Amino acid sequence: MLSQLEELERQNLAGSLMTNDTLAISLCDYFDSHGTPNERMRAKYILGRTYYCLGELPHALELYYEAADCADTLDINCDYAKLSRIHAQSANIFHKEVQPRSELKELKLAEYYAWKGKDTLMAIECYAQRADAYDYLHKHDSIIFIQEHAAQLFTSINRHDRAAQTISTTILSLINIGDLDKARKYCNLYESNSGFFDNDGNIDEGLEIYYYIKGQYYLAVNKADSAEYLFRKELRIGKDLNNQIAGCKGLQELFITKNNSDSIAKYANLSYILNDSAYSLSEMQNIQKLQLSYNYNHHKILAEKSERRAEKIQHLSLFSVMTLLLISVLLFMRYRSKKARQLAEYRTNLIALEKVQSELQDLCGGDADISTIISKRNTEIAELQTKISEFQKRLSKTIDPALEDKILEAKVIQRFHEYLESNPVQEATTSDIRELKNLINELIPNFYGALNSSTPLRAIEYEVCLLIRCHFKPASISKLLGRDDAYISNIRRRLLKKIYDTTGNPKELDDRILRII
């Protein structure tokens, strides 16, 4: 992107007509996000120059202002030379729009930044151009002072050509105030040092208005023949409207001094016709400027309306999103509160189930006739298991189906493995067994019922079944429960008969228990 910007800058320096506003806009967009202050300033300046070439002066002026605002004048790397040219271009637009006071303001800024950028020639040029603004204000003394001082500055840097060219613009003002000696001196200086004249004393094409200026000098010093020669030469060579008007005006003034009524009338009539044409042309140009200004302002108003509409839509969208977010938060809080109550009830049921299971197992180990109590406890267990199963069904959509992973990764199971790996081996505590029961009740609510449906199990028997379901080997079970291997083997064999009413290898019991889910 930087290379494209530099290419447009080279075209601008070469005086090429710049009309590719699409590229200039894309460069502005890019450097607005990724560029340094200098790069943003350069991109906006090039876009302004593009609009200037397209004849959109109001838009160009706005871009010049934006470009100047991009400059970081407190940074030692600020491109003051470029900033100076931006203000000079703004002054040029104000000159075209006949706004001399705004032109002066921009020229002073252009000169200031040129000095800061050590661009001496540019600084003197900007200073000299103030005379054009004072010309609109009809301040002849200011014109003379500015141009004489500017000529001295040009001379100090050995630009004698620019000094002569600059000083020539004071000649008419000097004639108007009667300083004819200085006017003659500046005419000679202009003709000898400006570089605009050939060996025969003819000025370069496009600068023929000088013949009118020098003719006015000859008219002021009563050299009518010389004045008439120059006025007629301007009419003959200078073909544009301004030269024709100036030539006719000069001849009219000449014949007034000669009191030649016929010639006065002739050139007065020609002057009238030419001035009328000039006025029509000026009006047409003013209408075009007004139309351009109207078009620009109209588009600007439309853009502002679109921006306000977009801002309104954005506010409505933000309000809608905030409302939806608030509703979502309220619904989530309500859901979480309900879930917390259900979870609390579920945990209460788990604790109650573990308590009743323990009581029932303790009763099974006694000798008294307690069938009534056992029946009551079995009923309570069935009710609690039903409640727990219902809660598990409600959670089924959110619970991970990888049941075995949940069992193996549970903290109590990990703790049991640490007990087995310790030296000496630790036995499971009463608290550990209670935690294990709660784990299985939570993950497999019907586990207890599946084992105790026919005959209630004793505490040690149920603990063996719990450890089998958690994938512990018989040797590990005996160590965790503090019993010998033969005892655990006999319990497994009895449990196969007690639970499933079959005889066989204890390994068959393990397989059946592992299938309970």
Secondary structure as GFF3:
##gff-version 3
##sequence-region A 1 517
A	DSSP	alpha_helix	2	13	.	.	.	ID=ss1
A	DSSP	alpha_helix	21	34	.	.	.	ID=ss2
A	DSSP	alpha_helix	37	53	.	.	.	ID=ss3
A	DSSP	alpha_helix	57	70	.	.	.	ID=ss4
A	DSSP	alpha_helix	80	96	.	.	.	ID=ss5
A	DSSP	alpha_helix	100	116	.	.	.	ID=ss6
A	DSSP	alpha_helix	120	128	.	.	.	ID=ss7
A	DSSP	alpha_helix	130	136	.	.	.	ID=ss8
A	DSSP	alpha_helix	140	156	.	.	.	ID=ss9
A	DSSP	alpha_helix	160	167	.	.	.	ID=ss10
A	DSSP	three_ten_helix	168	170	.	.	.	ID=ss11
A	DSSP	alpha_helix	171	177	.	.	.	ID=ss12
A	DSSP	alpha_helix	180	193	.	.	.	ID=ss13
A	DSSP	alpha_helix	209	220	.	.	.	ID=ss14
A	DSSP	alpha_helix	224	237	.	.	.	ID=ss15
A	DSSP	alpha_helix	241	258	.	.	.	ID=ss16
A	DSSP	alpha_helix	261	364	.	.	.	ID=ss17
A	DSSP	alpha_helix	371	394	.	.	.	ID=ss18
A	DSSP	alpha_helix	403	409	.	.	.	ID=ss19
A	DSSP	alpha_helix	411	421	.	.	.	ID=ss20
A	DSSP	alpha_helix	430	443	.	.	.	ID=ss21
A	DSSP	alpha_helix	447	452	.	.	.	ID=ss22
A	DSSP	alpha_helix	459	469	.	.	.	ID=ss23
A	DSSP	alpha_helix	474	481	.	.	.	ID=ss24
A	DSSP	alpha_helix	485	500	.	.	.	ID=ss25
A	DSSP	alpha_helix	506	514	.	.	.	ID=ss26
###
